[in-house]
Amino acid sequence: MGESAPRIPPIHPPEWDEAAYDVMNALPHGRDNFLAGWKEGKPTRGTNLVCTLLNHPQLAKAFLTFNAHFFYASKLPGRVREILILRMAWLRHSECEFLAHVAIGRRVGLDDADVERIQIGPEAPGLASADADLLRAVDELKADARIGAQTWARLSGQFDTQQLLELVFIVGCYEVLAMAFNSFEIQLEPGAARLDPKILARLEKS
């Protein structure tokens, strides 16, 4: 988000054609939220990301169908999903992604202390051991593209096979999205608050 304009202009709702609506049907709840927010002049977080992807409808539909699984059909609890996403967003310095999922995380049970511990990482004071394993898994996937043996053994005691598969794919999905946010210079929606400057400074150095 270091530039004053995105590298790829988003295609916002007034410009949606039949192909765009076909893409957005992969995210029916998100589609309705985006349209309502745009109509009210208060674009929903994530609008600029999704509208940027609409520049390539085939790619957008394929990716959003994959991404939608984690919200509409996931085997993992929402709280677990958001811990994984927030840690990857933090490690990849993606302010837009981090802010969007702080808001979603609060709806599934994360509080301010949880969000701060996610920023610090698996050694954060007061972090529950189960949460530490999730953060450690993200760190290991980012560093080595592999969850280490000890972390895997502990996660295997918490999650079944389908959940373990999802855990890896969620992290990968949101690493790709962080790359998109950062590479395309996707901007925050108008009126959206940025991170507190002290937190932003930490994010940029993480």
C-alpha positions in Angstrom: 0.0 0.0 0.0 2.9 2.3 -0.5 1.6 3.9 -3.7 -1.2 6.5 -4.1 -3.1 4.3 -6.7 -3.5 0.6 -7.3 -1.4 -1.0 -10.0 -4.4 -2.7 -11.4 -7.7 -0.7 -11.1 -10.6 -2.6 -9.5 -13.8 -3.1 -11.4 -16.4 -1.8 -9.0 -20.1 -2.8 -8.9 -21.4 -0.1 -11.3 -19.1 -1.6 -13.9 -20.0 -5.2 -13.3 -21.1 -7.1 -16.4 -22.6 -10.6 -16.7 -19.2 -12.2 -16.4 -18.5 -10.3 -13.1 -21.9 -11.4 -11.6 -21.1 -15.0 -12.6 -17.9 -14.7 -10.6 -19.5 -13.1 -7.7 -22.1 -16.0 -7.4 -19.2 -18.0 -6.0 -19.4 -15.7 -2.9 -23.2 -15.0 -2.5 -22.9 -13.6 1.0 -19.9 -11.5 0.0 -21.5 -10.4 -3.2 -24.6 -9.1 -1.4 -22.4 -7.3 1.2 -20.3 -5.7 -1.4 -23.3 -4.5 -3.3 -25.0 -3.2 -0.2 -21.9 -1.4 1.0 -21.3 0.2 -2.4 -24.9 1.4 -2.6 -24.6 3.0 0.9 -21.3 4.7 0.0 -19.5 2.6 2.6 -17.6 -0.2 0.7 -17.1 -3.4 2.7 -13.6 -4.5 3.5 -12.4 -6.7 0.7 -14.3 -4.9 -2.0 -11.1 -3.6 -3.7 -9.4 -7.0 -3.6 -12.3 -8.9 -5.1 -13.0 -6.1 -7.7 -9.3 -6.3 -8.7 -9.6 -10.0 -9.4 -12.6 -9.3 -11.7 -10.1 -8.1 -14.3 -9.6 -11.8 -15.0 -13.0 -13.5 -14.5 -11.9 -17.1 -15.1 -9.1 -16.8 -12.6 -11.3 -14.9 -10.2 -14.0 -17.5 -10.3 -11.6 -20.4 -9.8 -9.8 -18.7 -6.9 -12.9 -17.4 -5.1 -14.6 -20.8 -5.4 -11.5 -22.2 -3.6 -11.4 -19.4 -1.1 -15.2 -19.7 -0.4 -14.7 -23.2 0.9 -13.0 -22.0 4.0 -16.0 -19.8 4.9 -19.0 -21.9 3.8 -17.8 -25.5 4.1 -14.7 -25.6 6.3 -14.0 -28.4 8.8 -12.0 -26.1 11.0 -13.5 -23.7 13.6 -13.7 -20.1 12.5 -11.4 -19.0 15.3 -8.7 -21.4 14.1 -9.1 -20.2 10.6 -8.6 -16.6 11.6 -5.6 -17.2 13.7 -3.9 -18.9 10.7 -4.9 -16.1 8.3 -3.9 -13.3 10.7 -0.5 -14.8 11.3 0.2 -15.1 7.6 -1.0 -11.6 6.9 1.3 -10.3 9.6 4.3 -12.2 8.3 3.7 -11.0 4.8 3.3 -7.4 5.8 -0.2 -7.1 4.4 -2.1 -4.4 6.2 -5.3 -4.7 4.1 -5.5 -8.5 4.7 -4.6 -8.1 8.4 -7.3 -5.4 9.0 -10.0 -7.4 7.2 -9.4 -10.5 9.3 -9.1 -8.7 12.6 -12.7 -7.7 12.0 -13.7 -11.2 11.0 -11.7 -12.7 13.9 -13.6 -10.6 16.4 -16.8 -12.2 15.1 -15.5 -15.7 15.8 -14.1 -15.0 19.3 -10.7 -13.3 19.0 -10.1 -10.4 21.3 -7.5 -7.6 21.5 -5.1 -9.8 23.5 -5.4 -12.7 21.0 -4.6 -10.3 18.1 -1.6 -8.9 19.9 -0.3 -12.4 20.6 -0.7 -13.3 17.0 1.5 -10.4 16.1 4.2 -11.5 18.6 4.1 -15.2 17.5 4.3 -18.6 19.1 6.4 -17.5 22.0 4.0 -14.7 23.0 3.4 -14.5 26.8 0.1 -16.0 27.9 -0.5 -17.8 24.6 -2.5 -21.0 24.9 -0.4 -24.0 23.8 -3.0 -24.9 21.1 -2.8 -21.4 19.6 1.0 -21.5 19.8 1.0 -24.6 17.6 -1.2 -22.9 15.0 1.2 -19.9 14.9 4.2 -22.1 14.8 2.7 -24.1 11.9 2.2 -20.9 9.9 5.8 -19.8 10.7 7.2 -23.1 9.6 5.1 -23.2 6.4 6.4 -19.7 5.5 10.0 -20.5 6.3 10.3 -24.1 5.0 7.0 -24.9 3.1 6.6 -27.7 5.6 5.2 -28.1 9.1 7.9 -29.5 11.3 7.6 -33.0 12.9 7.0 -31.9 16.4 4.4 -29.3 15.5 2.7 -31.8 13.2 2.6 -34.4 16.0 0.9 -31.9 18.3 -1.5 -30.7 15.6 -2.4 -34.3 14.8 -3.6 -34.6 18.4 -6.0 -31.7 17.9 -7.3 -32.1 14.4 -8.4 -34.9 12.1 -7.1 -35.6 8.6 -9.5 -33.4 6.8 -8.8 -30.5 9.2 -5.0 -30.9 8.8 -5.4 -30.8 5.0 -7.4 -27.6 5.3 -4.9 -26.0 7.7 -2.2 -26.2 5.1 -4.4 -25.0 2.3 -5.8 -22.1 4.3 -2.2 -20.8 5.0 -1.3 -21.2 1.3 -4.5 -19.5 0.2 -3.8 -16.4 2.3 -0.2 -16.3 1.4 -1.3 -16.0 -2.2 -3.8 -13.3 -1.2 -1.1 -11.4 0.7 1.1 -11.5 -2.5 -1.9 -10.1 -4.4 -2.5 -7.3 -1.9 1.1 -6.3 -1.9 2.0 -6.7 -5.6 -1.1 -5.1 -7.0 -0.9 -2.3 -4.4 -4.6 -2.8 -3.5 -5.8 0.1 -1.4 -8.0 0.2 1.7 -11.6 1.1 0.9 -12.5 4.8 1.3 -13.1 5.7 4.9 -11.5 2.6 6.3 -9.2 3.2 9.2 -5.6 2.1 8.9 -3.7 0.3 11.6 -2.5 2.2 14.6 0.9 3.8 13.5 2.8 1.8 16.2 1.3 -1.5 15.1 1.9 -0.6 11.4 5.5 0.1 12.1 5.8 -3.4 13.7 4.0 -5.0 10.8 6.4 -3.5 8.3 9.4 -4.8 10.2 7.9 -8.3 11.0 
